[in-house]
Amino acid sequence: LGKPDLISEEEVRFKANGLDSIEVQDNGHGISTENYDTVALKHCTSKLSTYDDLSSLQTFGFRGEALSSLCALSNFQVVTAQAHEAPKGTRLDFETSGKLKATSVVASQKGTTVMVEALFANLPVRRRELEKNIKREYTKVLGVLQAYACISSSVKFSVSNILAKGKKVVVFATMSNVATRENVANVFGAKTLSALVSMDLRFDLQDTRNNRDTAGKEGSQVRVVGHVSRPVIGEGRQTPDRQMFFVNARPCTLPQFAKVFNEVYKSYNVSQSPFVFANIIIDTNAYDVNVSPDKKTILLHEQTALLESLRVGVALSTKPSNAYMNRLH
């Protein structure tokens, strides 16, 4: 996925739930000619220049392995065009190693399109497993894309799927909304908004680590902004299936944070679970994303203190006297 500050349109196209192909297209700056040879080589697209970059990373990925891995696991190609090249662009074909195999001139708008066909075709066992579980895997991917679509402000984000007999279905699409609230409505339906209230929690976090990176530094403020269900019977969900968490707009898995929201919510509405959209805005030195390959697991250095502050903040904001009816502060 392109960086939201560099693009205004992002389109993801599936064919047969992704079993036949997956395409991701943006209208960004495109890839410069001098980068064609290295764009799919392992680590060549890394966002790291020095070791210290690890503590201030703000991009969604940084190891530079995604395109290289796709070359090894699928029929992979890229079509790209910079502003001065459109309406002509360049198609890049690669070997399984990620080495550039060939280039050709094609029609293209400004931006980049990445195409993956026949995923795992060269790994028969994994291919059969994918075919067997494709609906489940497709649903999991949609969950990730829904999170990106909801958090991406001022970006037109659309997802479509071509089913049997060539019928194209638009799964969801946002409309370049400035506010995430409107994104949520586009993705999950306008009716969802009627059961939500805005959330903006703020509290200070003191870094208790004793090392050279934090020596002499004062604590930083943490904000948790987003939207959550009112704890009123009938306005929650039967299962916790729509709970999205982000760290500085990075979609991630935060089970302990989800636990806090669910426990506080169920103290008012024991029969249902809340819709949660929570973006944790925090200093980049306060967490580590280099935990798992998919970057969805985040290590928060002061998680215990953060969870305690979150619980207190949510509990105070949801006391029976206002019960989520007012804006969370």
N, C-alpha and C positions, 0 to 999 in steps of 0.2 A: 504494500500500500504506500502511495506517495505521501510525502510530508504535507499536512494540512495547510501550512503557511506558504507552500509553493504551488498548490493546485486549487482549482475551484470546481472541478468535476472529477468524479471517480465512478467508474462503472465496472461491475463484476458480472461476468456472463458464464453460466454453467450450461453444459449440454449433457442431458441424461444424468442430472444430479452431480455432475462432475466426473462421471465414469468415462465419458468420451473426451471431454475437454473442459478446461477452465481458462478464462481470459480475464485479465485485469487491465483496464485502460484508464489513463489519466490525461489531463491536459497541461502537464507541467512543462518544464524547460526542455525536456528531451535529453538524450545522451550525446555528448560531444564526440566527434570522430576519433579523437585521440584516446578515448576510453573504450572503444569497441573491443580491442584485443583482450582487455583485462576484466570486462564487466562480469563475466561468469566464472572467473578463476577464483579458487578458494582464498578467502581473506582479502582479496584485492579491493573489495568495496567496504572494508572495515572503516568505521567512523573514528577509530582511535589513532592518534598521532603520537601521543606520549602516555606513559603509565598513569599520570595524573588525570588524564581524560576520563578514567573510570569513575572518578568521584564527582564529575560534573556533567555526566552524560544526559542529554535531553532528547535524543532520537529514540525511535521505537525499536531499532535493532542496530547492532554495531559490529558483529563478528564477521560479516561478509561471507556467509556460507549458504544462504538460501538459494541463490541462483545456481551456484555450483552443485548443490544437492539435487536440484530439479533437473539439471542436465544429466545426472547419473541415473535418475529414476523415471524419466519420461522423454517424450519427443518435445523438445523445448526450443522456442524461438522468441525473438524480440523484434518488434517494429517500433522505430523511434524517429522523431523529427524535431529539430529545433525550429524556432520561429522563422529564421531566414531560409529554411529548407522547405517548409510546407508550401504547397500541397504534396510535395514529394517527400518521401522518407526512405529509410534504409531498413531492410530486413536482415537480421543477424541470425545465422544458423550455427549451432555449436556441436562439438563432439561430446561424448559422454564425460570426458574429463573436464569440460568447461572451456576448452580451447576453441577459439573462433574458427569455424570451418569455412564459412562463405558469407558474402554480403551481396545484396541485390537491391535495386531501386524499385520501390513500390509506392503506391498512393498512400498518403498518411496525413492526418491532421497533426498539429503541434502537440507533442506529448509522447508518451511511451505506452505500448501495449505488450504485455507479457502473456505468452500462450503456452499452456501445458496440455499435451495430448497423450492419451494412453498411459496414464500414471501406473507405474509398477509393471508395465508390459514385459520388461526384461527380468522380472522376478515373479515367476508363475505362482508360487505359493502365496505371496503377498497380494498379487492381483486377484486370485480367487477369493481371498479373505475380504478384499475391498468390495468385490462384486456381491459377496454374500451380505455385507453389512453397509452397503452404500447409502441406504436411507438414513440409518443412524448416524453415519459419518457426515452426511450432508446436513442433517439437523444440527450437529455440533458446530459445523463451519458457519451455518447461518447465525448461530448464537454469537459467534465472534464478530461477524460482519454487522450484526445489529448493534453491538456495543460500539464499534468504530463509527457507524452511521450516526448514532445518538450523540457521541461526544464531538463529532467533527462539525464545528460551527462554520458557516459561510461556505460550505462545500455541498454541491449537489451529488449525493451518493445514491447510486441505484444498483439493485441486484435483480438479475433475471435468470430464468431457467428454460431451456428448450427441451420439451418433453417429447414423448412419442409422436410420430407423424409431423414433426417439425413445428409444433405449436409452441410459441414463445409466451411465457408467463412472467409478468413483472411481480417479483416477490415483495419488494418494497422500494420506495424511493423518497429521499428527502429533497427539499426544495431550496437549497442554499440558505437555510435559516440561520439567523444570527444567534438565536437562543436555542439551547438544548431542549427546552420544553417543547418547542415546535417540532424538533427532530423526533422526540419521543412520540408525538402525535402522528407524524408521518409513518413511523415504523410500526407502531403498535395500535394505531387507530385513535381518533379524536376522543372516543368514549373513555379511553384510559385516563385522560387528563382530569376528568371530573372527580376522580378518586384520589388525586395526588395533591400534595402541597409542596411548596418550595422549601429547601433546607439550606441554611448557611450557618454552620457551627464554626466557632473560632476559639482556639485555646493555645497557650504557650507550651512549648516542649523544650525541656532542658536536656542537653546531650550529656549523659553521665560517663561516656567513654573517656578513657584517659590515654590519649595518643597524640601524636604530633599534628594530626589533621584537625583536632578539635581543641587543642590547648589554647586557652585564652579567649575562646569564642563564647558568646552569650547564647542563650536558648533562642529558638526561632518560633515564629507563629505558624500554626497549622490551621488550614481551613478545610472543612468538609462541606462541599456544595453539591446540590443536586435536587432530587425529588423523591418523595416517599409516600406510601399510602397512608391515608388517615386511618387510625386504629378504630374504625367503626365496623361493626359486623355487616358484611355485604360489600364492603369496599376494598377488602383484601383479596388474596388469591388462595385457591385451595392448596397449592403447592408453592414452594419457594423457587419457581422456575424463571422468574424475571427479576433477577438481582444482579446488577452490574456494578462492578467496582473498578476504579481507576486510580492510578497514582500519577499525578501531573499529566492527565489525559491519556495515560497508557492503560489499556484494558488489561486487567490482571485478576488473579485468583487470590482472594483474601478471606479464607474461611473463618478466621477469628473475628473479623469485622462483621461478616454476615451473621455470626452467632450473636453478637451484641445487638444488632438491629432486630433480629428475630426474637430474642428474649425480651427486649423492651416492648416491642410491638405486641407480643403475645400476652403481656401483662394487662393489656387493654382489650385485645381481641384474640382470645385463646384458640378460636376455631379456624383462623386463617393466617396466612403469611403475607408479609408486605411486598409490594413492588418497591425495589430500591435502585436508585441511580445515584451513586455517590462518587464524586471525584475528590480525592485527597490531594490538596495542594501543599507541598512540603519541600523543604530545601533538598537539593539533589545529594547533598552529603549525608542525609539522614536515612538513606536506603541503598540497597544493592540489587541491581537487576541481573547480575551475572550468576544466577543460581541454576536455571534450567535452560535448555536449548530454545524453548519456545518463548522465553522471557515473560511468561505469565506468572511465575512464582517470584514474589518480591520479598526480600529480606529487609524488614524495617528494624533499624538498630535499636530504637527505643519503643518496641511494640507494646510491652507491658504497660508503660506509662501512657502511651497513646490510646490504648484500649480503655484504660481507666478513665481518661479524660473524655473519650467518646461516649462511654456509658453514662457518665454523669451529665454530659451535655445533652444527650438524647433523652435521658430520663427527666431532666428538669424541663425540657422543652415539650414533653409529652405528658405532663402531670394532668390528672383528670380535669382540672379547671379549664384547660384549653384543648386538651386531647387532639393535638395536631390540627385543630381548626384554624389556628393562626400560623403565620410564618415562623419557621424554626429559626432561632437566633443563637 
